[in-house]
Amino acid sequence: GAVVSQHPSWVICKSGTSVKIECRSLDFQATTMFWYRQFPKQSLMLMATSNEGSKATYEQGVEKDKFLINHASLTLSTLTVTSAHPEDSSFYICSARDLATSGDNEQFFGPGTRLTVL
Amino acid sequence: QKEVEQNSGPLSVPEGAIASLNCTYSDRVSQSFFWYRQYSGKSPELIMSIYSNGDKEDGRFTAQLNKASQYVSLLIRDSQPSDSATYLCAVSLGSWGSYIPTFGRGTSLIVHP
């Protein structure tokens, strides 16, 4: 199946700094990628839908100026958490669809990035 | 507000037993249903998808869908300790191309030797 990678796998930063997380589709092109956040023992919450070459679509309650999403190519989307605070500490997961080979309902998740803000 | 409800558990079963995981959803017009397995500290992986009423079997896994009662379940036969994980139910109004699924909080399954 298609492979999605994320980098870094974990990051620890000081409060007030910005952190960039990369999501790459390694062997397929993804016009759309999705960014999720998951707090401990909670469900996956969709943050935004990232569209190649256009602005991301954010879910209600997600601050677009705080969570900057850039989908510069068909294989790369980045999520930047700006001015991170301890409450932003979470597990961030991206996912993507392989339009060329997968059915409509096949979605591939990246391995996730654990963010800890001190 | 679309809701997907799961018992958080943990559900504890002995090795070799059948584990039964349940999920209910609020949006009656939902069309696509998914079960994901998530190990601690890892991202979810798709186990099963089901779209029609009835049962769908894949190896030791069977998904059951009842749209009239708005529930979907996952049965794991011959449970193994390696099945110990959190199982997420996801429900969508249609295909991924048009609709983003809503995830439940997951049920923690523990299979003890």
Interface residues (C-beta under 8 A of the other chain):
Chain A: F34 K41 Q42 S43 L44 M45 L46 T49 F91 I93 R97 D104 N105 E106 Q107 F109 G110 P111 G112 R114
Chain B: V4 S8 S32 F34 G41 K42 S43 P44 E45 L46 S49 L88 S92 S95 W96 G97 I100 F103 G104 R105 G106
